[in-house]
Amino acid sequence: MQIFVGLGNPGTKYAGNRHNIGFMALDRIAEDHGFGPWKAKFQGQLAEGRLGSEKVLLLKPETFMNLSGQSVGEAMRFYKLEPGDVTVFHDELDLAPGKCKVKTGGGHAGHNGLRSIHAHIGEAYRRVRLGIGHPGRKELVAAYVLHDFHKADQDWLDDLLRGLSDGAPQLAAGDTAKFSNAVALRTAPPRSSKTPEKPKPAPAAKAAPPADTGGGEEARNPLQRLVDKFR
């Protein structure tokens, strides 16, 4: 059994925020893969289902971002799981919008949701880092992550969420390479390798027969006049 955790803040006020992309990822996975209904449990919302041959719990903590670890730790202890059985989907300022990277362990890089999870279960869990871009200055970060995605972001955001859902069974199976490839097929589909055929040149026009100049006998060359004598 595994737990996929999506990070975000509860309530409609925050639903479209960049900080809530983890919630969005889990909602798409639950919908596409036929998970059961969301139920209030472990200070969050929990849905059960299968990804391939793996039983997976989807957990959206409702403790607010800064206390996410309380919900994750409670669920992990209840099911007697290890940190390695936990995968966290979260927003990532240091990746360009639409990019996705998977890593296990390491620091929290100042992300308050990850900081809280570190405090409750340690750092040896897997993270799916979902790029939202950076506003450019540190003092703008809080307002940036708590702001809704712009309308212009919707195309790449939808592609990213679809890719995460496509690759979710491979992620549950532990094949991060195939998972990443599934995401890439949505966010950066390969271009056709076929070289377009060059248009064929139009056939050369046939030369028109020489026009009769009306020059009479004088216009005929000596060979032509010799031939005419033997006709």
C-alpha positions in Angstrom: 0.0 0.0 0.0 1.1 3.5 -0.7 -0.1 7.0 0.1 -0.1 9.8 -2.6 -0.3 13.1 -0.8 -1.3 16.3 -2.6 -0.4 19.6 -0.8 -2.7 22.6 -0.8 -5.0 24.7 1.4 -8.6 23.7 2.0 -11.7 25.6 1.0 -13.0 27.3 -2.2 -11.0 30.4 -1.5 -7.7 28.6 -2.3 -8.9 26.0 -4.8 -7.4 27.7 -7.9 -4.2 28.9 -6.2 -0.8 27.9 -7.5 -0.1 26.5 -4.0 -2.9 24.0 -4.6 -1.5 22.2 -7.6 -1.0 19.1 -5.4 -4.7 19.0 -4.7 -5.4 19.4 -8.4 -3.1 16.5 -9.3 -4.8 14.1 -6.9 -8.3 15.2 -8.0 -7.4 14.3 -11.6 -5.9 11.0 -10.7 -8.9 10.1 -8.6 -11.3 11.0 -11.4 -9.4 9.3 -14.2 -8.7 6.0 -12.3 -12.0 5.5 -10.7 -11.1 6.0 -7.0 -13.8 5.8 -4.3 -15.4 8.9 -2.9 -13.5 11.4 -0.8 -14.0 10.9 2.9 -12.9 12.9 5.9 -10.1 11.1 7.6 -6.7 11.8 9.2 -7.3 15.6 9.3 -7.8 15.5 5.6 -9.7 14.1 2.6 -9.0 10.5 1.7 -9.9 8.4 -1.4 -9.0 4.7 -1.9 -8.3 3.0 -5.2 -5.8 1.1 -7.3 -3.2 2.2 -9.8 -2.2 -0.9 -11.8 -1.6 -3.7 -9.3 -0.9 -1.3 -6.4 -3.4 -0.2 -3.7 -3.1 3.5 -3.3 -4.6 6.0 -0.8 -4.9 9.6 -2.0 -4.7 12.1 0.8 -5.3 15.9 0.8 -4.4 17.3 4.2 -6.9 19.9 5.5 -4.7 21.2 8.2 -3.6 24.1 5.9 -0.2 23.9 4.2 2.1 24.8 7.1 0.7 21.8 9.2 0.5 19.2 6.4 2.8 16.8 8.3 0.2 16.2 11.0 -2.2 14.6 8.5 0.5 12.7 6.7 2.1 11.3 9.8 -1.2 10.2 11.3 -2.2 8.3 8.1 1.3 6.7 7.8 1.3 5.5 11.4 -2.3 4.1 11.1 -1.4 2.0 8.1 2.0 1.1 9.5 3.8 2.4 6.4 7.3 3.7 6.0 8.4 7.1 4.6 9.3 5.4 1.4 5.7 4.4 0.9 4.7 8.1 0.7 4.8 10.3 -2.4 4.1 14.0 -2.1 2.8 16.2 -5.0 3.7 19.8 -4.5 4.2 23.2 -6.2 7.9 24.0 -7.0 9.1 27.6 -7.5 12.4 26.5 -8.9 11.0 24.8 -11.9 9.5 26.5 -15.0 5.7 26.3 -15.3 4.6 22.9 -16.5 7.9 21.1 -15.7 7.8 18.0 -13.5 10.7 16.3 -11.6 10.7 13.4 -9.2 13.2 13.0 -6.3 13.5 11.1 -3.1 14.9 12.6 0.1 16.8 15.8 0.4 15.8 19.2 1.9 12.6 21.1 1.9 14.0 24.2 0.2 11.9 26.5 2.3 8.5 24.9 1.3 6.4 25.1 4.4 4.3 22.0 3.5 7.5 19.9 3.0 9.0 21.4 6.1 6.1 20.2 8.2 6.2 16.7 6.6 10.0 16.5 7.4 9.2 17.3 11.0 6.7 14.4 11.3 8.0 11.6 9.1 11.6 12.6 8.2 12.9 13.3 4.7 13.1 9.8 3.1 9.8 10.2 1.1 9.3 10.7 -2.6 8.3 14.1 -4.0 6.8 15.0 -7.4 7.9 18.6 -7.9 5.4 20.5 -10.1 6.8 23.7 -11.7 4.9 26.9 -11.2 7.7 29.3 -12.0 9.1 32.1 -9.7 7.8 35.7 -9.4 11.4 36.9 -9.5 11.8 38.4 -6.0 11.6 36.7 -2.7 9.2 39.2 -1.2 6.7 38.4 -3.9 6.6 34.6 -3.3 3.8 34.5 -0.7 1.4 36.5 -2.8 2.4 34.6 -6.0 1.7 31.1 -4.6 -1.6 32.2 -3.0 -2.8 33.7 -6.3 -4.9 31.7 -8.8 -3.4 30.4 -12.0 -3.9 32.9 -14.8 -6.2 32.0 -17.7 -3.1 31.9 -19.9 -1.8 29.0 -17.7 -4.7 26.7 -18.3 -3.4 24.9 -21.3 -0.1 23.9 -19.9 -1.7 23.2 -16.5 -4.2 20.8 -18.0 -1.5 19.1 -20.0 0.5 18.6 -16.9 -2.4 17.2 -14.8 -3.3 14.8 -17.6 0.3 13.6 -17.8 0.5 13.0 -14.1 -2.7 11.0 -14.3 -1.4 9.0 -17.3 1.8 8.1 -15.5 0.3 7.5 -12.1 0.3 3.6 -12.4 4.0 3.7 -13.4 4.8 6.0 -10.5 3.0 3.6 -8.1 5.0 0.7 -9.6 8.2 2.6 -8.8 9.1 3.2 -12.5 9.9 6.9 -12.3 11.4 6.9 -15.8 8.1 5.7 -17.4 6.2 8.1 -15.2 8.3 11.0 -16.4 7.9 9.9 -20.0 4.1 9.8 -19.7 4.2 13.4 -18.4 6.5 14.5 -21.1 4.2 13.0 -23.8 1.5 15.4 -22.7 3.6 18.5 -21.9 6.2 18.2 -24.7 4.9 15.8 -27.4 7.6 14.7 -29.9 7.5 16.3 -33.3 7.1 14.2 -36.4 10.4 12.8 -37.6 9.1 12.8 -41.2 10.7 15.4 -43.5 7.9 17.0 -45.5 8.3 16.2 -49.2 9.5 19.0 -51.4 7.1 19.9 -54.1 8.0 18.4 -57.5 9.1 20.9 -60.1 6.6 21.5 -62.9 7.5 19.8 -66.2 9.4 21.9 -68.6 7.3 23.3 -71.4 8.0 21.8 -74.8 9.7 24.1 -77.2 7.3 25.4 -79.8 8.2 24.6 -83.5 9.9 27.5 -85.2 7.5 29.9 -86.7 7.3 30.3 -90.5 9.0 33.6 -91.2 7.6 33.8 -94.7 11.1 34.3 -96.1 10.5 32.0 -99.1 13.4 30.3 -100.9 16.0 32.7 -99.6 15.2 31.8 -96.0 15.9 28.1 -96.5 19.4 26.9 -95.9 21.5 25.2 -98.6 20.9 21.6 -97.2 17.2 22.1 -97.2 17.3 23.3 -100.8 19.4 20.3 -101.8 16.9 17.9 -100.2 14.0 19.6 -102.1 15.7 18.8 -105.5 15.4 15.0 -104.8 11.7 15.0 -103.7 
